[in-house]
Amino acid sequence: MMDWTDRHCRAFHRSLTARALLYTEMVTAQAVIFGDRDRLIGFDAVEHPVAVQLGGSEPASLAQAARICAERGYDEINLNVGCPSDRVQGGSFGACLMREPARVADCVAAMKAAVAVPVTVKCRLGVDDQDPEIALDALADAVVAAGADGLVVHARKAWLQGLSPKENREIPPLDYDRVHRLKARLPHVPVSLNGGLASVADARAAMAGLDGVMLGRAAYQNPELLLEVDPVFFGCAPPHADAFAAVAAFEPYIAAHLARGGRLHDITRHMLGLFGGRPGARRFRRRLATEGVAPGAGLDVLRAALADLRAPARRDAA
């Protein structure tokens, strides 16, 4: 979810679900240590509970980065051992670490020694020609022995050569049963499932017997589905009755960002998936994608885009 789930996206998603654990984009340990921390790992208090996802393969640097993130107030540190992009492979981390469970365990142990918050691992079933039965058990056993507080398993293998990151999200077949077998073998370990979950109903069904589910692109491309999360998974009402109310309640956050010199598009780009399938949705997206990127664009643009949605309803009522 790099370049997607930035702080503005997460703050907006929090207006749709009060209870879900939100995750950052993956940030490399070296970037946390040496980069612009406010830009890379800054977050608003409204985002809690929120986990930071780190990438790296050196125990010492990951421990230092985890400590920095914990001091910033993150609720969980997650180590990504599942991203298959060329950029990540070039840095010798991400999914290629599925081949090195002992190294991943060393990283987890170092991070656990550095922080008091939970340390979790996100992984694949395996990579390339690995047998998922062997590869996933080896990785899981190693990191659990090192103290990992939970696993998030993307229920697909990753092919490091021959498939793009997009293809790696779609072509390798899903195997939810493999994740369930892992949970049955490690009943004391929190195990969550990720991959191919297109709706909250799908997620609820897939979660049976597991400890959690992770929604990625479905939640980004159709944010309104997050309004179902609190009622379905936590038995409580969502923060707002509908997406219109959520956007209205989010206006003070947007106004504060604009007052600091930020651009409207920094935030509204994460709203383009709202209202899909409704009359006026195309005009809503078009206005935000054209007028919302203009220098000086303000809340009036967002309000006009929302009016584009309401106009067809008014005509229908008439």
C-alpha positions in Angstrom: 0.0 0.0 0.0 3.0 2.3 -0.5 1.8 5.8 -1.6 -1.7 4.9 -0.6 -2.3 4.6 3.1 -0.5 7.8 4.1 -1.5 9.8 7.2 -4.4 11.6 5.5 -5.8 8.4 4.1 -5.7 6.8 7.6 -7.3 9.8 9.3 -10.1 9.7 6.8 -10.6 6.0 7.2 -10.8 6.5 10.9 -13.9 8.6 10.3 -15.5 5.4 8.8 -14.4 2.9 11.5 -13.5 3.6 15.1 -12.2 0.2 16.0 -10.2 -1.3 13.1 -6.4 -1.3 13.4 -5.0 1.0 10.7 -1.6 0.3 9.1 0.9 2.7 7.6 2.5 2.3 4.2 5.6 0.2 4.4 8.6 2.4 5.5 12.2 1.2 5.4 14.1 1.1 8.6 16.8 3.3 7.0 14.3 5.9 6.0 13.0 6.0 9.6 16.5 6.4 11.0 17.8 8.9 8.5 14.8 10.5 6.7 12.2 13.1 7.3 10.3 11.4 10.2 7.5 13.9 10.3 6.7 13.2 6.7 7.4 9.4 6.8 5.9 8.3 10.1 4.1 11.3 11.4 0.5 10.7 12.3 -2.5 12.3 14.0 -3.8 11.1 17.4 -7.2 10.4 15.8 -5.6 7.5 14.0 -5.3 5.2 17.0 -5.1 2.3 17.1 -2.4 2.4 14.3 0.5 0.2 13.4 3.6 1.1 11.5 4.8 -1.3 8.9 8.6 -1.5 8.6 10.8 -3.0 5.8 14.3 -4.1 6.4 16.6 -7.1 7.0 19.2 -5.9 9.5 18.3 -6.5 13.1 20.1 -3.5 14.5 18.6 -1.0 12.1 15.1 -2.5 12.5 15.5 -2.3 16.3 16.5 1.3 16.1 13.6 2.1 13.7 11.1 0.2 15.9 12.2 2.2 19.0 11.8 5.5 17.1 8.3 4.5 16.0 7.3 3.3 19.5 8.5 6.5 21.0 6.3 8.3 18.4 3.3 6.5 19.9 2.5 3.7 17.4 0.4 0.9 18.9 2.1 -1.9 17.0 5.3 -2.5 14.9 4.8 -4.8 11.9 7.6 -6.3 9.9 6.8 -6.7 6.2 8.0 -10.0 4.8 5.5 -10.1 2.0 6.1 -7.3 -0.5 7.4 -8.6 -3.8 8.3 -5.4 -5.6 11.7 -5.1 -7.5 12.6 -2.1 -5.3 12.1 -4.1 -2.1 14.0 -7.1 -3.5 16.8 -4.8 -4.4 17.1 -3.9 -0.8 17.1 -7.6 0.2 13.9 -7.4 2.3 10.2 -8.0 1.8 9.0 -11.3 0.3 12.5 -12.5 -0.5 13.1 -12.9 3.3 10.6 -15.8 3.2 13.8 -17.8 2.2 15.6 -16.7 5.3 13.4 -17.5 8.4 16.4 -17.4 10.7 17.3 -13.9 9.7 13.7 -12.7 10.1 13.7 -14.3 13.5 16.8 -12.3 14.4 15.1 -9.1 13.3 12.0 -9.9 15.3 14.1 -10.7 18.4 16.0 -7.4 18.1 12.7 -5.4 17.6 11.1 -7.1 20.6 14.1 -6.3 22.8 13.8 -2.6 21.7 10.1 -1.9 22.3 7.3 -2.7 24.7 4.5 -2.6 22.0 3.5 -5.7 20.0 5.8 -6.8 17.1 4.0 -8.7 14.3 5.0 -10.1 11.0 3.2 -9.9 7.6 4.2 -12.6 5.2 3.2 -14.7 2.2 2.7 -18.4 1.9 6.1 -18.7 0.3 8.0 -17.5 -2.8 8.8 -19.0 -6.2 9.1 -22.8 -6.0 8.9 -23.1 -2.2 6.4 -25.5 -0.8 3.9 -23.4 1.1 3.4 -26.2 3.7 7.1 -26.1 4.5 7.9 -22.4 3.9 5.1 -20.9 5.9 5.6 -23.2 8.9 9.4 -22.5 8.9 8.8 -18.7 8.9 6.1 -18.9 11.5 7.9 -21.2 13.8 11.1 -19.0 13.6 9.4 -15.7 14.3 7.1 -17.1 17.0 10.1 -18.5 18.8 11.7 -15.1 18.6 8.8 -13.5 20.3 6.5 -12.3 17.5 3.1 -11.3 18.8 1.1 -12.3 15.8 1.2 -13.1 12.0 -0.7 -11.5 9.1 -0.6 -13.9 6.2 -1.3 -12.9 2.6 -2.7 -16.2 1.4 -0.8 -16.3 -1.9 2.7 -17.2 -2.8 4.8 -14.5 -4.4 6.8 -15.0 -7.6 9.9 -12.8 -7.4 10.7 -13.2 -11.0 8.3 -13.0 -13.9 5.4 -11.3 -12.2 4.9 -7.6 -11.4 3.7 -6.6 -7.9 0.2 -6.1 -9.4 0.3 -9.6 -10.9 1.5 -11.0 -7.6 -1.7 -9.7 -6.0 -3.9 -11.4 -8.6 -2.3 -14.4 -10.4 -0.9 -16.7 -7.7 -4.0 -18.6 -6.4 -5.4 -17.8 -3.0 -5.2 -20.6 -0.4 -7.2 -19.6 2.7 -7.1 -23.2 3.9 -3.4 -23.0 4.3 -3.8 -20.1 6.7 -6.4 -22.0 8.6 -4.0 -25.0 8.9 -1.3 -22.7 10.3 -3.7 -21.4 12.9 -4.8 -25.0 13.8 -1.1 -25.9 14.3 -0.4 -22.7 16.3 -3.6 -22.1 18.3 -1.9 -19.9 20.8 -0.6 -17.5 18.1 -2.8 -14.6 16.8 -3.1 -15.3 13.0 -4.9 -12.9 10.6 -5.7 -13.4 6.9 -5.1 -11.0 4.0 -5.6 -11.3 0.3 -8.6 -11.2 -2.1 -11.1 -10.0 0.4 -13.5 -7.8 -1.6 -16.1 -7.1 1.0 -16.8 -7.2 4.7 -19.0 -10.2 4.2 -16.1 -12.0 2.5 -13.8 -11.0 5.3 -16.2 -12.2 8.0 -16.6 -15.6 6.4 -12.9 -16.0 5.8 -12.1 -15.1 9.4 -13.9 -18.0 11.0 -11.4 -19.7 13.3 -8.8 -17.0 12.9 -8.0 -13.9 14.9 -8.4 -11.2 12.3 -8.5 -10.2 8.7 -6.8 -7.4 6.8 -8.5 -5.4 4.1 -6.1 -3.6 1.7 -7.1 -2.5 -1.7 -10.8 -3.2 -1.2 -10.9 -0.7 1.6 -9.0 1.9 -0.3 -10.9 1.5 -3.6 -14.3 1.4 -1.8 -13.9 3.2 1.5 -17.6 3.1 2.3 -17.3 -0.6 3.1 -15.4 0.4 6.3 -18.8 1.7 7.7 -19.7 -2.0 8.0 -16.6 -2.9 10.0 -17.6 -1.8 13.5 -21.1 -3.3 13.4 -20.0 -6.6 11.9 -16.8 -7.2 13.8 -17.2 -5.2 17.0 -20.9 -5.1 17.6 -21.1 -1.3 17.8 -22.4 1.5 15.6 -20.0 3.1 13.0 -18.7 6.6 13.8 -21.1 8.1 11.3 -24.4 7.1 9.7 -23.1 7.3 6.1 -20.3 8.5 3.9 -21.9 12.0 3.6 -21.8 12.4 7.4 -18.3 11.1 7.6 -17.0 13.6 5.0 -18.8 16.4 6.8 -17.3 15.5 10.1 -13.8 15.3 8.5 -14.0 18.9 7.2 -12.1 20.4 10.3 -9.2 18.0 9.6 -9.1 19.1 6.0 -9.4 22.8 7.0 -6.5 22.4 9.4 -4.3 20.8 6.7 -5.1 23.7 4.3 -4.3 26.2 6.9 -0.9 24.7 7.3 -0.3 25.2 3.6 -1.3 21.7 2.5 -3.2 21.0 -0.7 -6.7 19.8 -0.9 -5.7 17.0 -3.3 -3.4 15.5 -0.6 -6.6 14.4 1.1 -9.3 14.2 -1.5 -7.3 11.8 -3.7 -8.1 9.2 -1.0 -11.8 9.9 -1.4 -12.2 9.1 -5.1 -13.5 5.7 -4.4 -16.5 7.0 -2.4 -20.0 6.7 -3.6 -19.2 4.2 -6.4 -22.3 3.2 -8.4 -24.4 6.1 -7.2 -25.9 8.7 -9.6 -23.4 11.6 -9.8 -20.4 9.6 -8.7 -18.5 10.2 -11.9 -19.1 13.9 -11.6 -17.9 13.7 -8.0 -14.7 12.1 -9.0 -14.1 14.3 -12.0 -14.5 17.5 -9.9 -12.1 16.3 -7.3 -9.6 15.1 -9.9 -9.6 18.3 -11.8 -10.6 21.2 -9.6 -9.2 19.6 -6.5 -5.6 19.6 -7.8 -5.6 23.3 -8.6 -3.4 25.6 -6.4 -5.5 27.1 -3.7 -8.4 24.6 -4.0 -10.4 24.6 -0.8 -13.4 23.0 0.9 -15.7 24.7 -1.5 -14.5 22.2 -4.2 -15.3 19.2 -2.0 -18.7 20.7 -1.1 -19.4 21.2 -4.8 -18.4 17.6 -5.6 -20.8 16.4 -2.9 -23.5 18.6 -4.3 -23.0 16.9 -7.7 -24.0 13.7 -5.9 -27.0 15.1 -4.2 -28.3 16.8 -7.4 -29.5 13.6 -9.1 -31.3 12.5 -6.0 -33.1 15.9 -5.8 -34.2 15.5 -9.5 -35.4 12.0 -8.8 -37.4 13.2 -5.8 -39.0 16.0 -7.9 
